[in-house]
Amino acid sequence: MTITKEWKRKPISYHLSTIGIKDVFCTEPVVQTVPDILGSKGTNEEETLEFTGAIKVNPEDFVVREIGGKARLDNIKDDSQVSRSRSIANLTDANTLPPENDSGEHEKANIRNAADHDKPFVNYLDSQTKPVQSLPLISASSAEEVVQLILTRACICRADDGIHFMEKLKNLSEEAASDLEHVDKSSSNKNEEHFIIIPPIIDEVIISLDGTDTSSSASSHGVRNRGNFHRTLKLAYPLLKSSTLSAEESLLEAKLARTAKGRCENNDDDDNNSDGDTLRYLKVEKDSAFQCLVPHLLFPERDLPSLYRFRNNGCTVFTNGKNRNNSGRKVHGKKRKHESESIIDKEANNTASNNKGTEKDKDKDKGSTFEKEQILLYLKPTVERKDRKEIHYLISKCYRDFETGTKSDVHYHKEGEEDNHGAVGTTTAITVQWSRRAQDAALKRKNKMNKKAQNAHTNTNTNNNTLCVVKKRRQEHLSLINHLVAGLKCRQSDIGLAGIKDTQAVTYQYCTLRNISPSRARNANAYLKQRNIELGNFQRVSFSLNQGDSQGNNFEIIVRDMKRVETKTDENGVAYERFIPCQRSHVAAMADRVRESGFVNFFGEQRIGEAGPESEVGTRSSDIGRLMLHGDFAGAIDLLMKGRNKRRGGDFIENEESRKMRDLYTTSNGNVELTLSAFPRGNGLARERTVLQGLKRYGKDKPLDALKCLNFNVRMFWINAYQSLIWNKMASERMLRLGAAPAIGDLFMDSNNEIEVVTEANLDNVELLQIVLPLPGYRTRYPENIIGDLYVKAMEQDGVKFVQDTVSEATAKGSYRPLIVSCDDLTWEEVVSDQGSTTQMQPDDDDDDNVDNNDAVNDIKFHFSLRSGSYATMCLREIMSSTLAR
């Protein structure tokens, strides 16, 4: 493109305000005034601070290197001042393997020699090497006794209060059993709270069943006893379930306990322990997982407790292999080839000897259920065959590790006939047993525990995982994972990545491979290199990476075809622009501005969706997320299938085959099988294919179940996109209305990572880099000024409300994000080579005399590092003072 003095109409429709980003910057322009391109009238030509250029002309123009180590929000002010060179991911050696007897100590030493912020994955190493405290162990003979001992000896309350809690548990369990017998009258008292709050549990003494303690951690916060309580409660009281309250909920319960009469003796310590961490309260309530089966069962008061016990007792591992299922699929009315008839017959024949067909599951000596291969759920004789499919579906939905079948002509005793010789009726029963997948997983867990015990006994190396650097070029995140699975012949769960990297780029990031040797990883390169992926820098470690475990990213970005922008508006308010050469001095001034003050931490188009008119950009991720928050999962799937139609300028983003598939879905009114048959070959459109396969399996009337076929992080990405759009809008309003300085009512993060409100008393002590804005959710608080009101108004306009008591695909907890982030390691250099450049730096004869063509620059490479979650494109936006998505 040749630089000329020709005026062209400014592409206002691609203003970044379409994704919530208005004309706001961390620092105001200091040389010339940027005109209002959205409609102010005037005929004077204005030379703006804006300059433009092209990024990602080649993937090598956009290089991303992950910074290892978990990000810490308590270092907002100076997180970029620390040298990160020792923890930046880089692939330098794809051939050398660590020694076979390497215990990982060399790698740990290198990590611990770095600065605290630069210790890659130091939290994992500390957790892996922390010695387990030796605490007194008390053995109980039954699960009920374990619960009672924990409440009376390990709970932060008096012993008599522990006995009182035990009585409340028994009463709640009896109430749950009564609900099964009188389902229409259950929970008739609406004002009664059908749950129990248990005070925090500590680990001064360890209490376990039969002297066994499977927990590997020791903590004053009661981690081991708390785990034992959760495990044994469901064995002692199968109709109850327990959970651990969050830190915020526990603080609230502690405050309520302090103000209540007859509070516990140690409540003064409830809020915080010596380490400043909140002791967690527990919640016990009725388990209603299988409550939906009650209308279909002949004896719900008998069969459902058996089903709960069967689930709570866990999957049995049969060492001889004879009793394992040979099929993982549901069987309706057919016998498996290797089905154990004796178990089924025993179930049917023993019903007469027990209360209305109830088989006694408990071992009275142990207090826990004995192992059974399968159980029977007796259906009402009125349940028709066509309705049984729905019952099978309900069971699989309640617990996916169950495999169900059907048994016909099962005998049962009629009402009032207790003896074996009385009249009996026949009905159909649902057989429930553990799936092959569940048994395989149980066997794997058992082998892992045995191996861990053996390693502890022999003191052998336990670093079975491989840490490496993965390099990819022009690969999308899900495609990367799919290629790694194919190349390494492993599962997705074996691959640990800390974050998602750009697609149109060359990226380097840390990766952990669970139970995969370095040699096996190196051998996979032969397959992966053909797909622009490579593994290297292999090390043996004992931890695995999870999403969010990176500290940030280091960027090397080349901006090509750089041009300054001049604008003007005619008498009708129409904005025009033209381009002139960009000077080195201007680039230097703009880079210094960002280096000194930082930039507004907006979310980029990668998260929300492309800026521009919907008719051209198509579906945005935030649009799908908004419908999910409405609970309109069918509409969300329709938007997903609609897809992104075009790029800016009218160029299609997808090939013709993909567009035909999307059109077919629309014109066929969402015909799933027809659309699947028209899918293009290859690994592309993985999300769309997975969701359609889910619709085919569960039916179009169950869109949520189809969405659940996707990975949880993928499902949450769309909701996060909507949260990000709201955040962008509020950040724009915050900067426009209150300026680039702390204001009363703002939220800020203090030195203890706590969210506080800016007041007149602390205003002078709060810095701009500490100010945060919430991503909306049911656990976040909002600014106590006009911005908080705007949050409420924006979500009301979208019809969105975040509530806790709903499916996770229709809500979010929320979090906090810094308004401004620093970039004080920003540097730049001119790229002499003209590779990829299309601009001819030859101005017209009528160019202004003020333009110094000798100072003109064409291509620039920027170097900088950003904290995790911040976008390089938004840093470039601030540098280039850009208001449009060009």
ABEGO torsion letter per residue (X at the ends): XBBBABBBBBBAAABAAAAGBBBBBABBBAABBBBBAAGBBEABBBBBABBBBBBGABAAABBBBBBBEBBBAAAAAAAAABBAAAABBBBABAABBBBAABAGAAAAAAAAABBAAABBGAAAAAAAABBBBBBBBBBBABAAAAAAAAAAAABBBBAAAAAAAAAAAAAAAAAAAAAAABAAABGABAABBBBBBBBBBBAABBBBBGGBBABABBBAAGAAAAAAAAAAAAAABAABBBBBBBAAAAAAAAAAAAABBGBBAAAAAAABBAAGBBBBBBBBBBBAAAAAAAAABABAAAAAAAAAAAAAAEBBBBAAGAABBABABBBBGBBBAABBAAAAAAAAAAAAABBGGBBBABBAAAGBBBBBABBBBBBBAABBAAAAAAAAAAAAAABAABBBBBBBGBBBBBBGBABAABBBBBBBBBBBBBBAAAAAAAAAAAAAAAAAAAAAAAGBBABABBBBBBBBBGBBAAAAAAAAAAAAGBBAAABBBABBBBABBBBBBBBBBBGBBAAAAAAAAAAAAAAGBBBBGBBBBABBBBBGABAEBBBBBBBBGBBBBBBBBBAAGBBBBBBBBBBAAAAAAAAAAAAAAEBBBBBBAAAAEBBEBAAAAEBBAAAAAAAAAAGBAAAAAAAAAAEBABBBGGBBABBAAAAAAAAAAAAAGGBAAAAAAABBBEABGAAAAAAAAAAAAAEAABAAAAAAABBAAAAAAAAAAAAAAAAAAAAAAAAAAAEBBBBBGBBBBBAAGBBBBBBAAAAAABBAAABBBBBBBAABBBBBBAAAAAAAAAAAAAGBBBBABBBAAABBAEBBBBABBBBAABBBBBBABABGBABBBBBBAABBAABBAAABBABBBBBBBBBBGBBAAAAAAAAAGBABBX
